[in-house]
């Protein structure tokens, strides 16, 4: 009656758990500095690399591994009862979670470089989420399934709220917490009903108990409820307790149907399926961008993994109950998600509602409820589309992360003409969006949708295929609109006014309607006159011998640096993107020069040493490149963009990989 543990089978989550503890300890004992923040990120990446190495080794081994099994003398007849099983389904989703986690860590290294978020706690919570994401696909009993799903969800609340003194982040964390608590309560209620009617927590035995003759412990309770009979077989009291043969009636009591519906509803919350989707937009926008990427890929993958396991392993005999529900929810999810995405002007919110629509596409094959083989192929189509979606969505979030530091609002208009400023990032984003839309040359998206269409049509759900086709056309609108803005020239580039400088500055001096020493309004910081925020004024230079009021004794910073320096490239974005007192100080005193000479403003009436002090403040907040996308702290983001772009190219050059993943 001894239980053996296969440590090779559980190696990936164990490695991630050990590295999570190591990162937390290192953060306690090492000094707080920029180099330590980078080192902790590299330690997390190293742990993910080791865990992924174990996943590859398990795949090379080519065998199904089981551990945490009930001893044979207690399990009775039938296949072994194990809580942790490593098969091809587990390997694909665990590998996806680890690779997606590596990209999120790269994005996090940039997010944490400013020093405003505790680094050790961040990486600890992120790795704990990945522990749950790698454990959940291998879970084969209800208890481990629920625990792993909560291990994915709970750390995300804290990650969302770790951005302290940010009202949006706090609001997003509270909303996510409330939604997750409600979804967990609903799912647990359904799980308890299923357990109460079957007497087992193992998915395989649960499927047998609810679908036909089963050898399960406690099955006599279900037999009595159904009016059936239970014949006890076996040897000895222990064997008798675990081996009761149950003939199950085909008309199950209503309580089983209620349990099935509650379980499906609980998972629908996790994957943001309609009508449980309303939290997605606000949470994605309020959370730090790495956390939004984590929610859109890792949490969604974990939710789908749990849903697939429950539906196909535990409830296949109840397909006539849950398959119509899945079909209707899928159609509503893709339709509502696309319609909401069309209305968005924020890049993050557009990706949030786009991910809701993509959840509908992933759900669609699961609605097929014909023979068991067809259901397995449908699950493969869902997993293949999930892998493709994860790669493309992470690439889009990486570029959004890059733009977020030069544009506070991160609106779609901020991406206009991006190909002229950052061509590599613009091309990577355009390719990701085209793949998500399913247009050439993004063949990966096209073939992923073909795989889903094929399974839906083969399953006899023609109406759902029509709905998906219509929604694919709707999705083209906002993906193409966003992509076109990347290549559209800005108004300055399209029609430069004759005689204007390349980056005109507003007029200063006696002609300005602004009183001396007063701070201009926000629109004027981007280069507008006091009378109009949209019409730039030609700069003709100061009058001979004239000294502007600001240089004659105004408080340093009365005229923003973007104006006094002559509006360096992207000044309109940087002036509007300054956040917090440090960023404002850097704008007002960091590199301010007068319009007539290259001397600092402080030379003619500023507080002595203000420029030096502002530079010191900026350096202490994460380096002089704190808001410059080309600085050293942005290296990790560029690596993430390069990795996701390479994966997108591989999928598009060899789209048969999508079919190969579906065949697994």
C-alpha positions in Angstrom: 0.0 0.0 0.0 3.0 2.3 -0.6 2.7 5.2 -3.0 5.6 6.0 -5.3 6.3 9.4 -6.8 7.8 9.9 -10.2 9.9 12.9 -9.7 10.8 13.1 -13.4 7.1 13.5 -14.2 6.6 16.4 -11.8 10.0 18.0 -12.5 8.7 21.2 -14.4 6.4 22.5 -11.7 8.9 21.5 -9.0 11.7 23.4 -10.7 9.5 26.5 -11.1 8.5 26.3 -7.4 12.1 26.1 -6.3 13.2 29.0 -8.4 10.3 31.1 -7.1 11.5 30.5 -3.5 15.1 31.3 -4.6 14.1 34.6 -6.2 12.3 35.6 -3.1 15.3 34.8 -0.9 17.7 36.6 -3.1 15.6 39.7 -3.1 15.7 39.7 0.7 19.5 39.5 1.1 20.8 41.3 -2.0 20.9 45.1 -2.1 18.2 47.0 -4.0 19.9 48.2 -7.2 19.3 48.1 -11.0 21.8 45.3 -11.5 20.0 43.1 -8.8 16.6 43.8 -10.5 18.1 42.5 -13.8 19.8 39.6 -12.1 16.5 38.4 -10.5 14.8 38.5 -13.9 17.7 36.5 -15.4 17.3 33.9 -12.6 13.6 33.6 -13.4 14.5 33.1 -17.1 17.0 30.4 -16.1 14.5 28.6 -14.1 12.0 28.7 -17.0 14.7 27.4 -19.3 15.4 24.4 -17.0 11.7 23.6 -16.7 11.2 23.7 -20.4 14.2 21.4 -20.8 12.4 18.9 -18.6 9.3 19.2 -20.8 11.4 18.5 -23.9 13.0 15.5 -22.2 9.6 14.1 -21.3 8.4 14.6 -24.9 11.6 12.8 -26.1 10.9 9.9 -23.7 7.6 9.3 -25.6 5.7 7.6 -22.9 2.8 8.5 -20.6 3.9 9.1 -17.1 1.6 8.7 -14.1 2.2 9.6 -10.4 0.3 10.2 -7.2 -1.7 7.0 -8.0 -4.0 5.1 -5.7 -2.3 1.8 -4.8 -3.5 -1.1 -6.9 -4.9 -3.0 -3.9 -7.2 -0.1 -3.2 -8.0 1.0 -6.7 -9.9 -2.2 -7.6 -10.6 -3.1 -11.1 -10.1 -0.9 -14.1 -7.2 1.5 -15.1 -5.0 3.0 -12.5 -6.4 6.0 -10.6 -3.7 8.8 -10.8 -3.9 12.5 -9.9 -1.0 13.6 -12.1 -0.6 12.3 -15.7 1.9 13.5 -18.3 0.8 12.9 -21.8 0.9 14.8 -25.1 -1.9 17.1 -24.1 0.0 18.0 -20.9 3.3 18.5 -22.7 1.9 20.9 -25.3 0.1 23.1 -22.8 2.9 23.0 -20.2 5.4 24.0 -22.9 3.1 26.8 -24.0 2.8 28.1 -20.5 6.5 28.1 -19.9 7.4 29.8 -23.2 4.7 32.4 -22.7 5.9 32.9 -19.1 9.4 33.6 -20.5 8.1 36.4 -22.7 6.1 37.8 -19.8 9.3 37.8 -17.7 11.1 39.8 -20.4 8.3 42.4 -20.4 8.4 42.4 -16.6 12.1 43.3 -16.5 11.3 46.5 -18.3 8.3 47.2 -16.1 10.4 46.7 -13.0 13.4 48.7 -14.1 11.8 51.9 -12.7 12.1 50.7 -9.2 8.5 51.4 -8.2 7.4 47.7 -7.9 9.0 45.2 -5.5 11.0 42.9 -7.8 11.2 39.8 -5.6 7.5 39.6 -4.9 6.7 40.2 -8.6 8.9 37.3 -9.9 7.7 35.0 -7.0 4.1 35.6 -7.8 4.7 35.2 -11.5 6.5 31.9 -11.1 3.8 30.6 -8.8 1.2 31.4 -11.5 3.4 29.3 -13.9 3.6 26.5 -11.4 -0.2 26.3 -11.5 -0.3 26.6 -15.3 2.1 23.7 -15.8 0.3 21.5 -13.1 -3.2 22.0 -14.4 -3.0 20.2 -17.7 -1.6 17.1 -15.9 -4.3 17.1 -13.2 -6.6 14.1 -13.4 -8.8 14.6 -10.3 -11.2 17.3 -9.3 -9.2 18.4 -6.2 -5.9 18.9 -8.0 -7.7 20.6 -10.9 -9.3 23.2 -8.6 -6.1 23.7 -6.6 -4.0 24.2 -9.7 -6.6 26.6 -11.3 -6.6 28.7 -8.1 -2.8 28.7 -8.1 -3.0 30.3 -11.5 -5.6 32.9 -10.5 -4.6 34.0 -7.0 -1.1 35.4 -7.7 -2.5 37.5 -10.5 -4.6 39.6 -8.1 -1.4 40.6 -6.3 0.5 41.2 -9.5 -2.2 43.5 -10.7 -2.1 45.5 -7.4 1.7 45.7 -7.0 1.7 48.9 -9.0 1.1 50.9 -5.9 -0.4 54.4 -5.8 -2.2 53.6 -9.1 -5.9 53.9 -8.9 -6.6 52.0 -12.1 -4.4 49.1 -11.0 -6.1 48.9 -7.6 -9.6 48.9 -9.3 -8.5 46.2 -11.7 -7.2 44.0 -8.9 -10.5 44.4 -6.9 -12.6 43.6 -10.0 -10.4 40.6 -10.9 -10.6 39.3 -7.3 -14.4 39.6 -7.1 -14.9 37.9 -10.5 -12.5 35.1 -9.7 -14.0 34.4 -6.2 -17.5 34.2 -7.7 -16.4 31.9 -10.5 -14.6 29.7 -8.1 -17.6 29.5 -5.8 -19.8 28.5 -8.8 -17.4 25.9 -10.1 -16.9 24.4 -6.6 -20.6 24.1 -6.1 -20.9 22.2 -9.4 -17.9 20.0 -8.5 -19.4 19.2 -5.2 -22.7 18.1 -6.9 -20.8 15.9 -9.3 -18.8 14.3 -6.5 -21.8 13.8 -4.4 -23.6 11.9 -7.2 -20.6 9.8 -8.3 -18.6 9.3 -5.1 -15.2 9.8 -6.9 -12.9 12.8 -7.6 -11.0 11.1 -10.4 -12.0 12.3 -13.9 -11.8 8.9 -15.6 -14.0 7.2 -12.9 -16.3 10.2 -12.9 -16.9 9.7 -16.6 -17.6 6.0 -16.1 -20.0 6.6 -13.2 -22.0 9.2 -15.1 -22.0 7.4 -18.4 -22.3 3.7 -17.8 -21.0 0.8 -15.8 -18.2 2.0 -13.4 -16.1 0.7 -10.7 -15.9 3.6 -8.3 -15.9 4.1 -4.6 -19.1 5.2 -3.2 -21.0 4.4 -6.4 -23.8 2.8 -4.5 -25.1 6.2 -3.5 -25.6 7.2 -7.1 -27.2 3.8 -7.8 -29.7 4.3 -5.1 -30.5 7.8 -6.3 -31.1 6.5 -9.8 -33.1 3.5 -8.7 -30.4 1.1 -9.9 -28.7 -1.8 -8.0 -25.1 -2.2 -6.8 -23.4 -5.5 -6.8 -20.4 -5.6 -4.6 -17.5 -7.6 -5.7 -13.9 -8.1 -4.6 -12.0 -9.6 -1.7 -11.9 -8.3 1.8 -13.5 -5.2 3.3 -11.0 -2.8 1.7 -11.6 -4.1 -1.8 -15.3 -4.2 -1.3 -15.3 -0.5 -0.3 -13.6 0.5 -3.6 -15.1 -1.9 -6.1 -18.8 -1.6 -6.5 -20.1 -2.2 -10.0 -22.8 0.3 -10.9 -25.3 0.1 -13.8 -26.2 3.7 -14.4 -29.5 4.7 -15.9 -29.4 6.9 -19.0 -31.8 9.5 -17.5 -29.6 11.1 -14.9 -31.3 13.2 -12.2 -31.5 16.9 -12.7 -28.8 17.6 -10.1 -26.2 16.1 -12.4 -27.3 18.5 -15.1 -27.1 21.4 -12.7 -23.6 20.4 -11.7 -22.5 20.2 -15.3 -23.9 23.7 -16.0 -22.3 25.2 -12.9 -18.9 23.8 -13.8 -19.1 25.1 -17.4 -20.1 28.5 -16.0 -17.2 28.6 -13.6 -14.7 28.0 -16.4 -16.5 30.5 -18.6 -15.6 33.2 -16.0 -11.9 32.2 -16.2 -11.7 32.4 -20.0 -13.8 35.6 -20.2 -16.6 34.0 -22.2 -19.9 35.8 -22.7 -21.9 36.5 -20.6 -19.1 36.4 -18.0 -16.8 38.8 -19.9 -17.5 42.3 -18.6 -14.4 42.3 -16.4 -11.9 41.9 -19.2 -11.7 45.5 -20.6 -11.2 47.3 -17.3 -8.8 44.7 -15.8 -6.6 44.6 -18.9 -6.4 48.4 -19.0 -5.8 48.9 -15.3 -3.2 46.1 -14.9 0.4 46.5 -15.8 0.9 45.5 -19.4 2.9 42.3 -18.5 0.1 41.2 -16.3 -2.4 41.9 -19.1 -0.3 39.7 -21.4 -0.3 37.0 -18.7 -4.0 37.1 -18.3 -4.6 37.0 -22.1 -2.4 33.9 -22.7 -1.3 31.9 -19.6 -4.5 32.3 -17.5 -6.6 31.7 -20.6 -4.6 28.6 -21.6 -5.0 27.2 -18.1 -8.8 27.9 -18.1 -9.1 26.1 -21.5 -7.0 23.2 -20.3 -9.2 22.6 -17.3 -12.4 23.0 -19.3 -11.2 20.5 -21.9 -10.2 18.0 -19.2 -13.5 18.2 -17.4 -15.7 18.0 -20.5 -13.8 15.3 -22.4 -12.5 13.2 -19.5 -15.2 13.5 -16.8 -18.3 14.5 -18.7 -18.2 12.9 -22.2 -21.5 11.1 -21.6 -23.1 14.4 -20.8 -22.2 16.0 -24.1 -25.9 16.4 -25.1 -26.2 18.7 -22.1 -23.0 20.8 -22.3 -22.3 20.8 -26.1 -25.3 23.1 -27.0 -24.3 25.4 -24.2 -20.7 25.5 -25.5 -21.9 26.2 -29.0 -24.2 29.1 -28.0 -21.6 30.6 -25.6 -19.0 30.3 -28.4 -21.2 32.2 -30.9 -22.0 34.9 -28.4 -18.4 35.3 -27.3 -16.9 35.8 -30.7 -19.7 38.2 -31.7 -19.8 40.3 -28.6 -16.0 40.4 -28.4 -15.6 41.6 -32.0 -18.4 44.2 -31.7 -16.9 45.7 -28.6 -13.4 45.7 -30.1 -14.6 47.8 -33.1 -15.6 50.6 -30.7 -12.2 50.8 -28.9 -9.7 53.6 -29.3 -7.3 52.3 -26.6 -4.8 49.7 -27.8 -5.0 47.6 -24.6 -8.8 47.6 -24.5 -8.9 46.6 -28.1 -6.6 43.6 -27.3 -8.8 42.8 -24.3 -12.0 42.5 -26.4 -10.1 40.9 -29.2 -9.0 38.2 -26.8 -12.6 37.7 -25.8 -13.5 37.1 -29.5 -10.6 34.7 -29.9 -11.9 32.7 -26.9 -15.0 32.2 -28.9 -13.0 30.7 -31.8 -11.2 28.4 -29.4 -14.4 27.3 -27.8 -16.1 26.5 -31.1 -14.6 23.0 -31.8 -15.5 21.9 -28.3 -19.1 22.1 -29.2 -18.7 19.0 -31.4 -20.3 16.1 -29.5 -20.3 13.2 -31.9 -18.3 10.0 -31.3 -15.3 10.1 -29.0 -12.7 10.2 -31.8 -14.3 13.3 -33.3 -14.3 15.0 -29.8 -10.6 14.3 -29.5 -9.9 15.9 -32.9 -12.0 18.9 -31.9 -10.0 19.3 -28.7 -6.8 19.2 -30.8 -8.1 22.0 -33.0 -8.8 24.1 -30.0 -5.3 23.5 -28.6 -3.7 24.3 -32.0 -5.6 27.6 -32.2 -4.7 28.4 -28.6 -0.9 27.9 -29.4 -1.1 30.1 -32.4 -3.1 32.8 -30.6 -0.7 32.9 -27.7 2.3 33.6 -30.0 0.6 36.4 -31.9 -1.0 38.1 -28.9 2.2 38.2 -27.0 3.9 39.9 -29.9 1.2 42.5 -30.0 1.5 43.1 -26.2 5.3 43.5 -26.5 5.0 46.3 -29.0 2.2 47.9 -26.9 4.6 47.8 -24.0 7.2 49.6 -26.0 4.7 52.4 -27.0 3.3 52.7 -23.4 6.4 54.6 -22.2 6.1 57.4 -24.8 2.3 57.6 -24.9 0.4 57.7 -21.6 -3.0 57.0 -23.1 -1.7 54.3 -25.5 -4.4 55.2 -28.0 -4.6 53.9 -31.5 -3.7 57.3 -32.9 -0.4 57.1 -31.1 0.6 54.4 -33.5 0.1 56.6 -36.6 3.3 56.7 -38.6 5.1 54.3 -36.3 6.8 52.6 -39.2 8.7 55.8 -39.9 9.9 56.1 -36.2 10.4 52.5 -35.2 10.2 50.3 -38.3 11.1 47.0 -36.7 8.5 47.3 -33.9 5.9 48.5 -36.4 6.5 45.6 -38.8 6.4 43.1 -35.9 3.0 44.5 -34.7 1.6 44.6 -38.2 2.5 41.0 -38.8 1.0 39.9 -35.5 -2.3 41.8 -36.2 -2.4 40.3 -39.8 -1.9 36.8 -38.4 -4.7 37.3 -35.8 -7.0 38.6 -38.6 -6.1 35.5 -40.7 -4.9 37.4 -43.8 -1.9 36.6 -46.0 1.1 36.7 -45.4 0.0 35.7 -42.0 -0.7 32.1 -43.1 -0.5 30.9 -39.5 -3.8 32.6 -38.6 -5.4 31.5 -41.8 -4.5 27.8 -41.3 -5.5 28.0 -37.6 -9.0 29.2 -38.6 -9.1 26.5 -41.3 -8.5 23.8 -38.7 -11.3 25.1 -36.5 -13.7 25.4 -39.5 -12.9 21.9 -40.6 -13.8 20.4 -37.2 -17.0 22.4 -36.8 -18.2 21.5 -40.3 -17.3 17.8 -39.8 -19.1 17.8 -36.5 -22.4 18.9 -38.2 -22.5 22.5 -36.8 -22.9 24.4 -40.0 -24.7 27.3 -38.3 -21.7 27.8 -36.0 -19.3 27.8 -39.0 -21.4 30.6 -40.6 -21.3 32.6 -37.4 -17.6 32.2 -37.2 -17.1 33.2 -40.8 -19.2 36.4 -40.3 -17.2 37.3 -37.2 -13.9 36.7 -39.0 -14.9 39.4 -41.4 -15.9 41.7 -38.6 -12.6 41.1 -36.9 -10.8 42.2 -40.1 -12.1 45.7 -39.6 -10.3 46.7 -36.4 -7.2 44.7 -37.1 -6.8 46.3 -40.5 -7.6 49.8 -39.1 -4.9 49.4 -36.5 -2.4 48.1 -39.1 -3.1 50.9 -41.5 -2.3 53.5 -38.9 1.1 52.1 -38.5 1.9 53.0 -42.1 -0.2 56.2 -42.3 2.0 59.4 -42.1 1.3 61.8 -39.4 -0.2 65.2 -40.3 3.3 66.8 -40.0 4.8 64.3 -42.3 1.9 64.4 -44.8 1.7 68.1 -45.5 4.5 70.2 -43.9 3.7 73.9 -44.0 6.1 76.0 -46.1 8.7 77.8 -44.1 8.2 75.9 -41.0 11.0 74.2 -39.2 10.9 70.4 -39.0 9.7 70.6 -35.4 8.3 74.0 -34.8 8.2 75.6 -31.4 5.7 78.1 -30.1 6.4 81.8 -30.1 7.9 83.1 -26.9 8.3 86.7 -25.7 6.1 89.7 -26.0 3.8 88.2 -28.6 2.8 85.3 -26.3 -0.6 85.7 -24.5 0.8 83.8 -21.6 1.8 85.7 -18.5 5.4 85.5 -17.4 6.2 82.6 -15.1 2.8 80.8 -15.7 2.8 77.2 -16.7 1.2 76.7 -20.1 -1.9 74.5 -20.6 -1.3 70.8 -21.4 -2.0 71.1 -25.2 0.6 73.9 -25.5 3.3 71.6 -24.1 3.2 69.7 -27.4 4.0 72.7 -29.4 0.7 74.7 -29.7 0.1 78.4 -29.2 -1.9 79.7 -26.2 -4.8 80.6 -28.5 -5.0 77.3 -30.3 -3.9 73.8 -29.4 -3.8 72.7 -33.0 -2.1 75.4 -35.1 1.7 75.7 -34.7 3.2 79.2 -34.9 6.2 79.8 -37.1 9.3 80.6 -35.1 11.1 83.6 -36.4 13.6 83.9 -33.5 13.7 86.4 -30.7 14.0 90.1 -31.2 17.5 91.6 -30.9 18.4 92.0 -27.3 15.2 90.5 -26.2 15.1 88.2 -23.1 12.0 86.1 -22.6 10.0 86.6 -19.4 10.8 83.0 -18.4 14.5 83.6 -18.6 14.2 86.9 -16.7 13.3 85.3 -13.4 10.5 82.8 -13.9 10.5 79.7 -11.9 12.5 77.0 -13.7 10.1 74.8 -15.7 7.6 77.5 -16.6 8.2 76.6 -20.2 8.4 72.9 -20.8 11.6 71.3 -22.1 9.9 70.1 -25.2 9.2 73.7 -26.2 12.5 75.3 -25.2 14.5 72.5 -26.8 12.8 72.9 -30.1 10.5 69.9 -30.0 12.8 66.9 -30.4 11.3 64.0 -32.4 8.3 62.5 -30.6 8.1 65.5 -28.3 4.4 65.5 -28.5 4.2 62.0 -27.2 6.9 62.5 -24.5 5.3 65.7 -23.2 2.0 64.0 -22.8 3.4 60.8 -21.5 5.2 62.2 -18.4 3.8 60.5 -15.3 4.5 61.4 -11.7 6.6 64.1 -10.2 9.9 62.6 -11.3 8.9 62.6 -15.0 7.6 66.2 -14.7 10.8 67.3 -13.1 12.8 65.7 -15.8 10.7 67.6 -18.4 10.9 70.9 -16.7 14.5 71.0 -15.6 16.4 68.1 -17.2 17.6 69.5 -20.5 16.0 72.9 -20.8 17.7 75.4 -23.0 16.7 78.9 -24.1 15.5 79.8 -27.5 18.4 82.0 -28.3 21.3 80.1 -27.0 22.2 76.7 -25.9 22.6 77.6 -22.3 20.5 76.0 -19.5 17.5 78.1 -18.3 19.0 78.1 -14.9 21.7 80.4 -16.0 19.3 83.4 -16.1 17.4 83.2 -12.9 16.7 79.5 -12.2 17.4 78.1 -8.8 21.1 77.1 -8.8 21.7 73.4 -9.2 18.1 72.6 -10.3 19.2 71.0 -13.5 21.8 68.8 -11.8 19.3 67.8 -9.1 16.6 66.8 -11.7 19.2 64.7 -13.5 20.1 63.0 -10.3 16.4 62.3 -9.5 15.8 60.7 -13.0 18.9 58.6 -12.7 17.9 57.3 -9.2 14.5 56.3 -10.7 15.9 53.9 -13.2 18.4 55.7 -15.3 18.5 58.5 -17.7 16.7 56.4 -20.3 13.7 55.8 -18.1 11.3 57.0 -20.8 13.5 56.4 -23.9 12.5 53.2 -25.9 16.1 53.0 -27.1 17.6 52.9 -23.7 19.2 49.9 -22.0 16.1 49.0 -19.9 14.2 48.4 -23.1 16.5 45.6 -24.3 14.3 42.9 -22.7 11.2 44.3 -24.6 13.1 44.2 -27.9 14.2 40.6 -27.2 10.5 39.7 -26.5 9.5 41.4 -29.8 12.2 39.5 -31.7 11.2 36.1 -30.2 7.5 36.5 -30.8 8.1 37.8 -34.3 10.4 34.8 -35.1 7.7 32.4 -33.8 5.1 34.1 -36.0 7.3 33.8 -39.0 8.0 30.1 -38.4 4.2 29.5 -38.1 3.6 31.4 -41.3 6.4 29.8 -43.3 5.5 26.3 -42.1 1.7 26.5 -41.4 1.5 22.7 -41.4 2.8 23.0 -37.8 -0.8 24.1 -36.9 -2.1 20.8 -38.3 0.7 18.9 -36.5 -0.3 20.4 -33.1 -3.9 19.6 -33.8 -3.0 16.0 -34.6 -1.3 15.5 -31.3 
